[in-house]
Amino acid sequence: MTLPPLINALLDPAVYSEPATKVILRQTHISYLFFTPRFVYKVKKPVNLGFLDFSTLAKRRHYCEEELRLNRRCAPEVYLEVVGIGFEKGRAIIGAKRPVEYAVKMRRLKPGACLDNAIQGNTVTTAMIKKTGNAIAAFHESAATGKHISKFGSSRVIRRNVEENFSQTMPFIGRCITARNWRNIKSYTNGFLLNNKTLLASRVRDGFIRDCHGDIHAEHVSFGKGRLSIIDCIEFNERFRFADTISDLAFLSMDLDYLNRHDLSKILEAAYLEKTGDENGGRLLDFYKCYRAYVRGKVSAFKSKEPEVDTDERRNAWIDAKVHFNLSGLYASGGFRPKAVLVRGLSGTGKTTLAESLASAVNFERISSDEVRKGLAKIPALKAVKAGFGKGIYSERWTEKTYDAMIEKAGEYLKQGRSVVLDATFARLAFIEAAKEACKGASFHVIECAADDETVKKHILKRTSEPSSSDADWRIYQRQKESFEQTTMPCVVIPANRPLHNNLKTTIGKIFD
């Protein structure tokens, strides 16, 4: 990839005043970001995308200054200054007297400080979420409002925004969103706007339409020493930032649901509403969460078709779009509902590989029978156990104990609103029925992995050379095959001889349609 001369010159560590052995460049579709050990320099690309215009140096300077001003509201210790960049004696210099470009200089956040990392690392606490809700409430209380800002909360403007979403996503019907879901969300949205004109008008009258953040999601919430920061607000388009305060909160609440932490989204909402006393705000939450999820789905859908994006990124963008559109549909159809996905199959058919990939791709909790079984026996998950079929920790008693523990754990997650993937052979129909009963209230799906004997032999041989929580060998597979009960329950059969990304796409397509 060929970079513009100035951007290429900014990769030289000698350009920066702090000691640096390496400068890391990251790009978005609208920015270049240069990471030194202590700081980040954000340069806007000279693009005009319709909803933003950075096409001239004067405009890029203006929006750098706007980014600094607006983000200092929620992260004053992060956003430091706007610096001019130019050339002197053929070398790039920051702080140039005659700038040819501008950058926002920011303090670099510590790795792992962001809320999404805390969630993924399972270090997030209730106190952190309550603190976030209170911080957003305090920000909204001080955010500017007025006649020009308030007009963005009118039902006419909101309708224009949502109609734009539906027209722009029509090409993705049947690809990232089903026709049924598209129609249902559109019908719900139109009905809500029609039936709640009085409520929306009162939000405008009572000053709830404010100069908000516009892009609060978990990646933008950071926990430092004694202070919470919310970074990267939208500076380039008032229409995306001037909104109902509940719409601003709904973005993060929806994102927590997307990250499979519905329990945390409820805590966030409760903390915020208690702090603000916004009695009517709760009536708008599902509507705005539906809207926010749809916008995220739209953005990912666009990315899934961009030719300059590599194949893996396009696949991930398709998954992201499917999940967000499905989430939007849940809010439109009565509220969030978790999913329970049962992945069954004989040893060596690729069920664990599929279950792991699925859970990772869509942020579900994976519950593995191999790991649960060894956990109950206080044996390290990757330690091999030499026991014959139906003997030792693989006896009928231990197997029943394992499935009981798995299903109980799934039930606990589902009560919190957290979706699960159950990864086990599920050779007996009684175990499937028990799982289905425990998952009442959730959207329940059965995925069955299948393979011919030759494919299974290859998988088992490969597994013996790698660390694995499974102890099944060829003989155990043959015994499993003799007692494997076929289900009449609706299920999706996944053939192991296809590429994993194809099987993952099929599985996600069925679960999120």
Contacts in CASP RR format, 6 or more apart in sequence:
PFRMAT RR
TARGET T0000
AUTHOR 0000-0000-0000
METHOD contacts of the structure
MODEL  1
MTLPPLINALLDPAVYSEPATKVILRQTHISYLFFTPRFVYKVKKPVNLG
FLDFSTLAKRRHYCEEELRLNRRCAPEVYLEVVGIGFEKGRAIIGAKRPV
EYAVKMRRLKPGACLDNAIQGNTVTTAMIKKTGNAIAAFHESAATGKHIS
KFGSSRVIRRNVEENFSQTMPFIGRCITARNWRNIKSYTNGFLLNNKTLL
ASRVRDGFIRDCHGDIHAEHVSFGKGRLSIIDCIEFNERFRFADTISDLA
FLSMDLDYLNRHDLSKILEAAYLEKTGDENGGRLLDFYKCYRAYVRGKVS
AFKSKEPEVDTDERRNAWIDAKVHFNLSGLYASGGFRPKAVLVRGLSGTG
KTTLAESLASAVNFERISSDEVRKGLAKIPALKAVKAGFGKGIYSERWTE
KTYDAMIEKAGEYLKQGRSVVLDATFARLAFIEAAKEACKGASFHVIECA
ADDETVKKHILKRTSEPSSSDADWRIYQRQKESFEQTTMPCVVIPANRPL
HNNLKTTIGKIFD
3 11 0 8 1.000
6 85 0 8 1.000
6 86 0 8 1.000
6 87 0 8 1.000
6 92 0 8 1.000
6 100 0 8 1.000
6 101 0 8 1.000
7 25 0 8 1.000
7 32 0 8 1.000
7 43 0 8 1.000
9 15 0 8 1.000
9 87 0 8 1.000
9 91 0 8 1.000
9 92 0 8 1.000
10 23 0 8 1.000
10 25 0 8 1.000
10 32 0 8 1.000
10 34 0 8 1.000
10 41 0 8 1.000
10 43 0 8 1.000
10 85 0 8 1.000
10 92 0 8 1.000
11 23 0 8 1.000
11 25 0 8 1.000
11 34 0 8 1.000
12 23 0 8 1.000
12 91 0 8 1.000
12 92 0 8 1.000
13 20 0 8 1.000
13 21 0 8 1.000
13 22 0 8 1.000
13 23 0 8 1.000
13 36 0 8 1.000
15 23 0 8 1.000
15 91 0 8 1.000
15 92 0 8 1.000
15 93 0 8 1.000
15 94 0 8 1.000
16 23 0 8 1.000
16 36 0 8 1.000
16 39 0 8 1.000
16 94 0 8 1.000
17 94 0 8 1.000
18 36 0 8 1.000
18 37 0 8 1.000
18 38 0 8 1.000
18 39 0 8 1.000
19 37 0 8 1.000
20 36 0 8 1.000
20 37 0 8 1.000
23 34 0 8 1.000
23 35 0 8 1.000
23 36 0 8 1.000
24 34 0 8 1.000
24 35 0 8 1.000
25 32 0 8 1.000
25 33 0 8 1.000
25 34 0 8 1.000
25 35 0 8 1.000
26 32 0 8 1.000
26 33 0 8 1.000
26 35 0 8 1.000
27 33 0 8 1.000
29 45 0 8 1.000
29 47 0 8 1.000
29 49 0 8 1.000
30 44 0 8 1.000
30 45 0 8 1.000
30 47 0 8 1.000
30 49 0 8 1.000
30 52 0 8 1.000
30 54 0 8 1.000
30 236 0 8 1.000
31 42 0 8 1.000
31 43 0 8 1.000
31 44 0 8 1.000
31 45 0 8 1.000
32 42 0 8 1.000
32 43 0 8 1.000
32 45 0 8 1.000
33 40 0 8 1.000
33 41 0 8 1.000
33 42 0 8 1.000
33 43 0 8 1.000
34 40 0 8 1.000
34 41 0 8 1.000
34 42 0 8 1.000
34 43 0 8 1.000
34 103 0 8 1.000
35 108 0 8 1.000
36 108 0 8 1.000
37 108 0 8 1.000
38 107 0 8 1.000
38 108 0 8 1.000
39 80 0 8 1.000
39 105 0 8 1.000
39 106 0 8 1.000
39 107 0 8 1.000
39 108 0 8 1.000
40 105 0 8 1.000
40 106 0 8 1.000
40 107 0 8 1.000
40 108 0 8 1.000
41 83 0 8 1.000
41 94 0 8 1.000
41 103 0 8 1.000
41 104 0 8 1.000
41 105 0 8 1.000
41 106 0 8 1.000
42 64 0 8 1.000
42 67 0 8 1.000
42 103 0 8 1.000
42 104 0 8 1.000
42 106 0 8 1.000
43 85 0 8 1.000
43 101 0 8 1.000
43 102 0 8 1.000
43 103 0 8 1.000
44 54 0 8 1.000
44 60 0 8 1.000
44 63 0 8 1.000
44 64 0 8 1.000
44 102 0 8 1.000
45 54 0 8 1.000
46 54 0 8 1.000
46 55 0 8 1.000
46 56 0 8 1.000
46 60 0 8 1.000
47 54 0 8 1.000
47 55 0 8 1.000
48 54 0 8 1.000
48 55 0 8 1.000
51 236 0 8 1.000
51 237 0 8 1.000
51 239 0 8 1.000
51 240 0 8 1.000
52 63 0 8 1.000
52 236 0 8 1.000
52 237 0 8 1.000
53 59 0 8 1.000
53 236 0 8 1.000
54 60 0 8 1.000
54 63 0 8 1.000
54 236 0 8 1.000
57 99 0 8 1.000
57 100 0 8 1.000
57 101 0 8 1.000
57 102 0 8 1.000
60 101 0 8 1.000
60 102 0 8 1.000
61 82 0 8 1.000
61 99 0 8 1.000
61 102 0 8 1.000
63 235 0 8 1.000
63 236 0 8 1.000
64 82 0 8 1.000
64 102 0 8 1.000
64 103 0 8 1.000
64 104 0 8 1.000
65 82 0 8 1.000
66 235 0 8 1.000
66 236 0 8 1.000
67 79 0 8 1.000
67 104 0 8 1.000
67 233 0 8 1.000
67 235 0 8 1.000
68 79 0 8 1.000
68 81 0 8 1.000
68 82 0 8 1.000
68 104 0 8 1.000
70 211 0 8 1.000
70 233 0 8 1.000
70 235 0 8 1.000
70 241 0 8 1.000
71 78 0 8 1.000
71 79 0 8 1.000
71 231 0 8 1.000
71 232 0 8 1.000
71 233 0 8 1.000
71 235 0 8 1.000
72 79 0 8 1.000
73 139 0 8 1.000
73 142 0 8 1.000
73 143 0 8 1.000
73 233 0 8 1.000
74 135 0 8 1.000
74 139 0 8 1.000
74 213 0 8 1.000
74 229 0 8 1.000
74 230 0 8 1.000
74 231 0 8 1.000
74 233 0 8 1.000
75 222 0 8 1.000
75 229 0 8 1.000
75 230 0 8 1.000
75 231 0 8 1.000
77 107 0 8 1.000
77 227 0 8 1.000
77 229 0 8 1.000
78 106 0 8 1.000
78 107 0 8 1.000
78 109 0 8 1.000
78 222 0 8 1.000
78 229 0 8 1.000
78 231 0 8 1.000
79 104 0 8 1.000
79 106 0 8 1.000
79 231 0 8 1.000
80 105 0 8 1.000
80 106 0 8 1.000
80 107 0 8 1.000
81 104 0 8 1.000
81 105 0 8 1.000
82 102 0 8 1.000
82 103 0 8 1.000
82 104 0 8 1.000
82 105 0 8 1.000
83 94 0 8 1.000
83 95 0 8 1.000
83 102 0 8 1.000
83 103 0 8 1.000
83 105 0 8 1.000
84 94 0 8 1.000
84 95 0 8 1.000
84 96 0 8 1.000
84 99 0 8 1.000
84 101 0 8 1.000
84 102 0 8 1.000
84 103 0 8 1.000
85 92 0 8 1.000
85 93 0 8 1.000
85 94 0 8 1.000
85 95 0 8 1.000
85 96 0 8 1.000
85 99 0 8 1.000
85 100 0 8 1.000
85 101 0 8 1.000
85 102 0 8 1.000
85 103 0 8 1.000
86 92 0 8 1.000
86 93 0 8 1.000
86 95 0 8 1.000
86 96 0 8 1.000
86 98 0 8 1.000
86 99 0 8 1.000
86 100 0 8 1.000
86 101 0 8 1.000
87 93 0 8 1.000
87 96 0 8 1.000
87 100 0 8 1.000
88 96 0 8 1.000
94 103 0 8 1.000
106 231 0 8 1.000
109 222 0 8 1.000
109 229 0 8 1.000
109 231 0 8 1.000
110 224 0 8 1.000
111 117 0 8 1.000
112 118 0 8 1.000
113 222 0 8 1.000
113 223 0 8 1.000
113 224 0 8 1.000
114 218 0 8 1.000
114 219 0 8 1.000
114 220 0 8 1.000
114 221 0 8 1.000
114 222 0 8 1.000
114 223 0 8 1.000
115 124 0 8 1.000
115 128 0 8 1.000
115 132 0 8 1.000
115 218 0 8 1.000
115 219 0 8 1.000
115 221 0 8 1.000
115 222 0 8 1.000
115 223 0 8 1.000
116 217 0 8 1.000
116 218 0 8 1.000
116 219 0 8 1.000
116 259 0 8 1.000
118 124 0 8 1.000
118 128 0 8 1.000
118 223 0 8 1.000
119 218 0 8 1.000
119 256 0 8 1.000
119 259 0 8 1.000
119 261 0 8 1.000
119 264 0 8 1.000
120 259 0 8 1.000
124 261 0 8 1.000
124 264 0 8 1.000
126 267 0 8 1.000
128 223 0 8 1.000
129 264 0 8 1.000
129 267 0 8 1.000
129 268 0 8 1.000
129 271 0 8 1.000
130 267 0 8 1.000
130 268 0 8 1.000
130 271 0 8 1.000
131 228 0 8 1.000
132 221 0 8 1.000
132 228 0 8 1.000
132 252 0 8 1.000
132 268 0 8 1.000
132 271 0 8 1.000
133 249 0 8 1.000
133 268 0 8 1.000
133 271 0 8 1.000
133 272 0 8 1.000
133 275 0 8 1.000
134 271 0 8 1.000
134 272 0 8 1.000
134 275 0 8 1.000
135 228 0 8 1.000
135 230 0 8 1.000
136 216 0 8 1.000
136 230 0 8 1.000
136 248 0 8 1.000
136 249 0 8 1.000
136 252 0 8 1.000
136 272 0 8 1.000
137 271 0 8 1.000
137 272 0 8 1.000
137 275 0 8 1.000
137 276 0 8 1.000
138 275 0 8 1.000
139 213 0 8 1.000
139 230 0 8 1.000
140 210 0 8 1.000
140 212 0 8 1.000
140 245 0 8 1.000
140 248 0 8 1.000
140 249 0 8 1.000
140 276 0 8 1.000
141 276 0 8 1.000
143 210 0 8 1.000
143 211 0 8 1.000
143 212 0 8 1.000
143 245 0 8 1.000
144 210 0 8 1.000
144 211 0 8 1.000
145 207 0 8 1.000
145 209 0 8 1.000
145 210 0 8 1.000
145 211 0 8 1.000
146 207 0 8 1.000
149 209 0 8 1.000
149 210 0 8 1.000
149 211 0 8 1.000
149 242 0 8 1.000
150 204 0 8 1.000
150 207 0 8 1.000
150 209 0 8 1.000
151 157 0 8 1.000
151 204 0 8 1.000
151 209 0 8 1.000
152 209 0 8 1.000
152 238 0 8 1.000
152 239 0 8 1.000
152 242 0 8 1.000
152 243 0 8 1.000
153 200 0 8 1.000
153 203 0 8 1.000
153 204 0 8 1.000
153 209 0 8 1.000
153 242 0 8 1.000
153 243 0 8 1.000
153 244 0 8 1.000
154 200 0 8 1.000
154 201 0 8 1.000
154 204 0 8 1.000
155 193 0 8 1.000
155 196 0 8 1.000
155 197 0 8 1.000
155 200 0 8 1.000
155 201 0 8 1.000
157 239 0 8 1.000
158 193 0 8 1.000
158 200 0 8 1.000
159 193 0 8 1.000
161 239 0 8 1.000
161 291 0 8 1.000
162 189 0 8 1.000
162 193 0 8 1.000
162 291 0 8 1.000
162 294 0 8 1.000
165 291 0 8 1.000
165 294 0 8 1.000
165 295 0 8 1.000
165 298 0 8 1.000
166 182 0 8 1.000
166 185 0 8 1.000
166 186 0 8 1.000
166 189 0 8 1.000
168 298 0 8 1.000
169 176 0 8 1.000
169 177 0 8 1.000
169 182 0 8 1.000
169 294 0 8 1.000
169 298 0 8 1.000
169 301 0 8 1.000
170 182 0 8 1.000
172 301 0 8 1.000
172 321 0 8 1.000
173 179 0 8 1.000
173 182 0 8 1.000
175 301 0 8 1.000
175 318 0 8 1.000
176 297 0 8 1.000
176 300 0 8 1.000
176 301 0 8 1.000
176 304 0 8 1.000
176 318 0 8 1.000
176 321 0 8 1.000
176 322 0 8 1.000
176 325 0 8 1.000
177 301 0 8 1.000
177 321 0 8 1.000
177 322 0 8 1.000
177 325 0 8 1.000
178 513 0 8 1.000
181 325 0 8 1.000
181 326 0 8 1.000
181 328 0 8 1.000
181 329 0 8 1.000
181 513 0 8 1.000
184 329 0 8 1.000
184 332 0 8 1.000
184 333 0 8 1.000
185 290 0 8 1.000
185 294 0 8 1.000
185 325 0 8 1.000
185 328 0 8 1.000
185 329 0 8 1.000
185 332 0 8 1.000
188 290 0 8 1.000
188 329 0 8 1.000
188 332 0 8 1.000
188 333 0 8 1.000
189 287 0 8 1.000
189 290 0 8 1.000
189 291 0 8 1.000
189 332 0 8 1.000
192 287 0 8 1.000
193 200 0 8 1.000
196 283 0 8 1.000
196 284 0 8 1.000
196 287 0 8 1.000
199 280 0 8 1.000
199 283 0 8 1.000
199 284 0 8 1.000
202 280 0 8 1.000
203 209 0 8 1.000
203 244 0 8 1.000
203 280 0 8 1.000
203 284 0 8 1.000
208 244 0 8 1.000
208 245 0 8 1.000
208 246 0 8 1.000
208 278 0 8 1.000
208 281 0 8 1.000
209 242 0 8 1.000
209 243 0 8 1.000
209 244 0 8 1.000
209 245 0 8 1.000
210 242 0 8 1.000
210 243 0 8 1.000
210 245 0 8 1.000
211 241 0 8 1.000
211 242 0 8 1.000
212 233 0 8 1.000
212 241 0 8 1.000
212 242 0 8 1.000
212 243 0 8 1.000
212 245 0 8 1.000
212 247 0 8 1.000
212 248 0 8 1.000
213 230 0 8 1.000
213 233 0 8 1.000
213 234 0 8 1.000
213 241 0 8 1.000
213 248 0 8 1.000
214 233 0 8 1.000
214 234 0 8 1.000
214 240 0 8 1.000
214 241 0 8 1.000
214 243 0 8 1.000
214 248 0 8 1.000
214 251 0 8 1.000
215 232 0 8 1.000
215 233 0 8 1.000
215 234 0 8 1.000
215 240 0 8 1.000
215 251 0 8 1.000
216 230 0 8 1.000
216 248 0 8 1.000
216 249 0 8 1.000
216 251 0 8 1.000
216 252 0 8 1.000
216 255 0 8 1.000
217 251 0 8 1.000
217 252 0 8 1.000
217 255 0 8 1.000
218 252 0 8 1.000
218 255 0 8 1.000
218 256 0 8 1.000
218 259 0 8 1.000
220 230 0 8 1.000
220 231 0 8 1.000
220 232 0 8 1.000
221 228 0 8 1.000
221 229 0 8 1.000
221 230 0 8 1.000
221 252 0 8 1.000
222 228 0 8 1.000
222 229 0 8 1.000
222 230 0 8 1.000
222 231 0 8 1.000
223 229 0 8 1.000
233 241 0 8 1.000
234 240 0 8 1.000
234 241 0 8 1.000
235 241 0 8 1.000
244 284 0 8 1.000
244 288 0 8 1.000
245 276 0 8 1.000
245 278 0 8 1.000
246 278 0 8 1.000
246 281 0 8 1.000
246 282 0 8 1.000
246 284 0 8 1.000
246 285 0 8 1.000
246 288 0 8 1.000
247 284 0 8 1.000
247 288 0 8 1.000
247 291 0 8 1.000
247 292 0 8 1.000
249 268 0 8 1.000
249 269 0 8 1.000
249 272 0 8 1.000
249 285 0 8 1.000
250 284 0 8 1.000
250 285 0 8 1.000
250 288 0 8 1.000
250 289 0 8 1.000
250 291 0 8 1.000
250 292 0 8 1.000
251 292 0 8 1.000
252 268 0 8 1.000
253 265 0 8 1.000
253 268 0 8 1.000
253 269 0 8 1.000
253 285 0 8 1.000
253 289 0 8 1.000
254 265 0 8 1.000
254 289 0 8 1.000
254 292 0 8 1.000
254 293 0 8 1.000
254 296 0 8 1.000
254 327 0 8 1.000
254 331 0 8 1.000
256 262 0 8 1.000
256 264 0 8 1.000
256 265 0 8 1.000
256 268 0 8 1.000
257 265 0 8 1.000
257 289 0 8 1.000
257 327 0 8 1.000
257 336 0 8 1.000
258 293 0 8 1.000
258 296 0 8 1.000
258 323 0 8 1.000
258 324 0 8 1.000
258 327 0 8 1.000
258 363 0 8 1.000
259 363 0 8 1.000
260 362 0 8 1.000
260 363 0 8 1.000
260 364 0 8 1.000
260 365 0 8 1.000
260 418 0 8 1.000
260 419 0 8 1.000
261 418 0 8 1.000
262 336 0 8 1.000
262 338 0 8 1.000
262 416 0 8 1.000
262 417 0 8 1.000
262 418 0 8 1.000
263 416 0 8 1.000
263 417 0 8 1.000
263 418 0 8 1.000
265 336 0 8 1.000
269 282 0 8 1.000
269 285 0 8 1.000
272 278 0 8 1.000
273 281 0 8 1.000
273 282 0 8 1.000
286 331 0 8 1.000
286 332 0 8 1.000
286 334 0 8 1.000
286 335 0 8 1.000
287 331 0 8 1.000
289 331 0 8 1.000
290 328 0 8 1.000
290 329 0 8 1.000
290 331 0 8 1.000
290 332 0 8 1.000
291 328 0 8 1.000
293 324 0 8 1.000
293 325 0 8 1.000
293 327 0 8 1.000
293 328 0 8 1.000
293 329 0 8 1.000
293 331 0 8 1.000
294 324 0 8 1.000
294 325 0 8 1.000
294 328 0 8 1.000
296 320 0 8 1.000
296 324 0 8 1.000
297 320 0 8 1.000
297 321 0 8 1.000
297 324 0 8 1.000
297 325 0 8 1.000
297 328 0 8 1.000
298 321 0 8 1.000
300 317 0 8 1.000
300 318 0 8 1.000
300 320 0 8 1.000
300 321 0 8 1.000
300 324 0 8 1.000
301 317 0 8 1.000
301 318 0 8 1.000
301 321 0 8 1.000
301 325 0 8 1.000
303 309 0 8 1.000
303 313 0 8 1.000
303 314 0 8 1.000
303 317 0 8 1.000
304 314 0 8 1.000
304 315 0 8 1.000
304 317 0 8 1.000
304 318 0 8 1.000
304 321 0 8 1.000
305 314 0 8 1.000
306 314 0 8 1.000
309 317 0 8 1.000
315 501 0 8 1.000
315 505 0 8 1.000
316 361 0 8 1.000
318 505 0 8 1.000
319 361 0 8 1.000
319 362 0 8 1.000
319 504 0 8 1.000
319 505 0 8 1.000
319 508 0 8 1.000
322 508 0 8 1.000
322 509 0 8 1.000
322 512 0 8 1.000
323 362 0 8 1.000
323 508 0 8 1.000
323 512 0 8 1.000
325 512 0 8 1.000
326 512 0 8 1.000
326 513 0 8 1.000
327 336 0 8 1.000
330 336 0 8 1.000
330 337 0 8 1.000
336 417 0 8 1.000
337 441 0 8 1.000
337 442 0 8 1.000
337 443 0 8 1.000
338 413 0 8 1.000
338 414 0 8 1.000
338 417 0 8 1.000
338 418 0 8 1.000
338 419 0 8 1.000
338 420 0 8 1.000
338 442 0 8 1.000
338 443 0 8 1.000
339 364 0 8 1.000
339 419 0 8 1.000
339 420 0 8 1.000
339 442 0 8 1.000
339 443 0 8 1.000
339 444 0 8 1.000
339 445 0 8 1.000
339 511 0 8 1.000
340 410 0 8 1.000
340 414 0 8 1.000
340 419 0 8 1.000
340 420 0 8 1.000
340 422 0 8 1.000
340 435 0 8 1.000
340 439 0 8 1.000
340 442 0 8 1.000
340 443 0 8 1.000
340 444 0 8 1.000
340 445 0 8 1.000
341 358 0 8 1.000
341 364 0 8 1.000
341 419 0 8 1.000
341 420 0 8 1.000
341 421 0 8 1.000
341 422 0 8 1.000
341 445 0 8 1.000
341 447 0 8 1.000
341 507 0 8 1.000
341 511 0 8 1.000
342 422 0 8 1.000
342 426 0 8 1.000
342 432 0 8 1.000
342 435 0 8 1.000
342 436 0 8 1.000
342 444 0 8 1.000
342 445 0 8 1.000
342 446 0 8 1.000
342 447 0 8 1.000
343 351 0 8 1.000
343 354 0 8 1.000
343 355 0 8 1.000
343 358 0 8 1.000
343 421 0 8 1.000
343 422 0 8 1.000
343 423 0 8 1.000
343 424 0 8 1.000
343 447 0 8 1.000
343 449 0 8 1.000
344 351 0 8 1.000
344 424 0 8 1.000
344 425 0 8 1.000
344 426 0 8 1.000
344 427 0 8 1.000
344 432 0 8 1.000
344 446 0 8 1.000
344 447 0 8 1.000
344 448 0 8 1.000
344 449 0 8 1.000
344 491 0 8 1.000
345 351 0 8 1.000
345 425 0 8 1.000
345 426 0 8 1.000
345 427 0 8 1.000
345 448 0 8 1.000
345 449 0 8 1.000
345 450 0 8 1.000
345 484 0 8 1.000
346 425 0 8 1.000
346 427 0 8 1.000
346 449 0 8 1.000
346 451 0 8 1.000
346 456 0 8 1.000
346 477 0 8 1.000
346 480 0 8 1.000
346 481 0 8 1.000
346 484 0 8 1.000
347 425 0 8 1.000
347 456 0 8 1.000
347 460 0 8 1.000
347 470 0 8 1.000
347 472 0 8 1.000
347 476 0 8 1.000
347 477 0 8 1.000
347 480 0 8 1.000
348 451 0 8 1.000
348 455 0 8 1.000
348 456 0 8 1.000
348 459 0 8 1.000
348 460 0 8 1.000
348 463 0 8 1.000
348 472 0 8 1.000
348 477 0 8 1.000
348 496 0 8 1.000
349 449 0 8 1.000
349 450 0 8 1.000
349 451 0 8 1.000
349 455 0 8 1.000
349 456 0 8 1.000
349 459 0 8 1.000
349 496 0 8 1.000
350 449 0 8 1.000
350 451 0 8 1.000
350 459 0 8 1.000
350 496 0 8 1.000
351 423 0 8 1.000
351 425 0 8 1.000
351 447 0 8 1.000
351 449 0 8 1.000
352 368 0 8 1.000
352 370 0 8 1.000
352 423 0 8 1.000
352 470 0 8 1.000
353 500 0 8 1.000
354 447 0 8 1.000
354 449 0 8 1.000
354 494 0 8 1.000
354 500 0 8 1.000
354 503 0 8 1.000
354 504 0 8 1.000
354 507 0 8 1.000
355 366 0 8 1.000
355 368 0 8 1.000
355 421 0 8 1.000
355 423 0 8 1.000
356 366 0 8 1.000
356 423 0 8 1.000
357 500 0 8 1.000
357 504 0 8 1.000
358 364 0 8 1.000
358 366 0 8 1.000
358 421 0 8 1.000
358 504 0 8 1.000
358 507 0 8 1.000
358 508 0 8 1.000
359 365 0 8 1.000
359 366 0 8 1.000
359 421 0 8 1.000
361 504 0 8 1.000
361 508 0 8 1.000
362 419 0 8 1.000
362 508 0 8 1.000
362 511 0 8 1.000
362 512 0 8 1.000
363 419 0 8 1.000
364 418 0 8 1.000
364 419 0 8 1.000
364 420 0 8 1.000
364 421 0 8 1.000
365 413 0 8 1.000
365 418 0 8 1.000
365 419 0 8 1.000
365 420 0 8 1.000
365 421 0 8 1.000
366 420 0 8 1.000
366 421 0 8 1.000
366 423 0 8 1.000
367 406 0 8 1.000
367 409 0 8 1.000
367 410 0 8 1.000
367 413 0 8 1.000
367 420 0 8 1.000
367 421 0 8 1.000
367 422 0 8 1.000
367 423 0 8 1.000
368 423 0 8 1.000
368 424 0 8 1.000
368 469 0 8 1.000
369 402 0 8 1.000
369 403 0 8 1.000
369 406 0 8 1.000
369 423 0 8 1.000
369 424 0 8 1.000
369 425 0 8 1.000
370 381 0 8 1.000
370 423 0 8 1.000
370 469 0 8 1.000
370 470 0 8 1.000
370 471 0 8 1.000
371 381 0 8 1.000
371 469 0 8 1.000
372 402 0 8 1.000
372 405 0 8 1.000
372 406 0 8 1.000
372 409 0 8 1.000
373 393 0 8 1.000
373 394 0 8 1.000
373 398 0 8 1.000
373 399 0 8 1.000
373 402 0 8 1.000
374 380 0 8 1.000
374 381 0 8 1.000
374 383 0 8 1.000
374 385 0 8 1.000
374 393 0 8 1.000
374 469 0 8 1.000
375 381 0 8 1.000
376 393 0 8 1.000
376 398 0 8 1.000
376 401 0 8 1.000
376 402 0 8 1.000
376 405 0 8 1.000
377 393 0 8 1.000
377 398 0 8 1.000
379 385 0 8 1.000
379 393 0 8 1.000
381 469 0 8 1.000
382 467 0 8 1.000
382 468 0 8 1.000
382 469 0 8 1.000
384 471 0 8 1.000
385 393 0 8 1.000
385 471 0 8 1.000
386 471 0 8 1.000
387 393 0 8 1.000
387 394 0 8 1.000
387 471 0 8 1.000
388 394 0 8 1.000
388 476 0 8 1.000
389 475 0 8 1.000
389 476 0 8 1.000
389 479 0 8 1.000
389 480 0 8 1.000
390 396 0 8 1.000
390 399 0 8 1.000
392 398 0 8 1.000
394 471 0 8 1.000
402 424 0 8 1.000
403 424 0 8 1.000
403 431 0 8 1.000
403 434 0 8 1.000
403 435 0 8 1.000
404 434 0 8 1.000
406 422 0 8 1.000
406 424 0 8 1.000
406 435 0 8 1.000
407 422 0 8 1.000
407 431 0 8 1.000
407 434 0 8 1.000
407 435 0 8 1.000
407 438 0 8 1.000
408 438 0 8 1.000
410 420 0 8 1.000
410 422 0 8 1.000
410 435 0 8 1.000
410 438 0 8 1.000
410 439 0 8 1.000
411 420 0 8 1.000
411 438 0 8 1.000
411 439 0 8 1.000
413 419 0 8 1.000
413 420 0 8 1.000
414 420 0 8 1.000
414 438 0 8 1.000
414 439 0 8 1.000
414 441 0 8 1.000
414 442 0 8 1.000
419 442 0 8 1.000
422 435 0 8 1.000
424 431 0 8 1.000
425 480 0 8 1.000
425 484 0 8 1.000
426 432 0 8 1.000
426 435 0 8 1.000
427 480 0 8 1.000
427 483 0 8 1.000
427 484 0 8 1.000
427 485 0 8 1.000
428 483 0 8 1.000
428 485 0 8 1.000
429 485 0 8 1.000
429 487 0 8 1.000
432 446 0 8 1.000
432 487 0 8 1.000
432 489 0 8 1.000
436 444 0 8 1.000
436 489 0 8 1.000
443 511 0 8 1.000
445 491 0 8 1.000
445 492 0 8 1.000
445 510 0 8 1.000
445 511 0 8 1.000
446 487 0 8 1.000
446 489 0 8 1.000
446 490 0 8 1.000
446 491 0 8 1.000
446 492 0 8 1.000
447 491 0 8 1.000
447 492 0 8 1.000
447 494 0 8 1.000
447 507 0 8 1.000
447 510 0 8 1.000
448 487 0 8 1.000
448 491 0 8 1.000
448 492 0 8 1.000
448 493 0 8 1.000
448 494 0 8 1.000
449 494 0 8 1.000
449 496 0 8 1.000
450 493 0 8 1.000
450 494 0 8 1.000
450 495 0 8 1.000
450 496 0 8 1.000
451 459 0 8 1.000
451 495 0 8 1.000
451 496 0 8 1.000
451 497 0 8 1.000
452 497 0 8 1.000
455 496 0 8 1.000
455 497 0 8 1.000
456 474 0 8 1.000
456 477 0 8 1.000
456 496 0 8 1.000
457 474 0 8 1.000
459 496 0 8 1.000
460 472 0 8 1.000
460 473 0 8 1.000
460 474 0 8 1.000
460 477 0 8 1.000
463 470 0 8 1.000
464 473 0 8 1.000
472 480 0 8 1.000
492 506 0 8 1.000
492 507 0 8 1.000
492 510 0 8 1.000
494 503 0 8 1.000
494 506 0 8 1.000
494 507 0 8 1.000
495 503 0 8 1.000
496 503 0 8 1.000
END
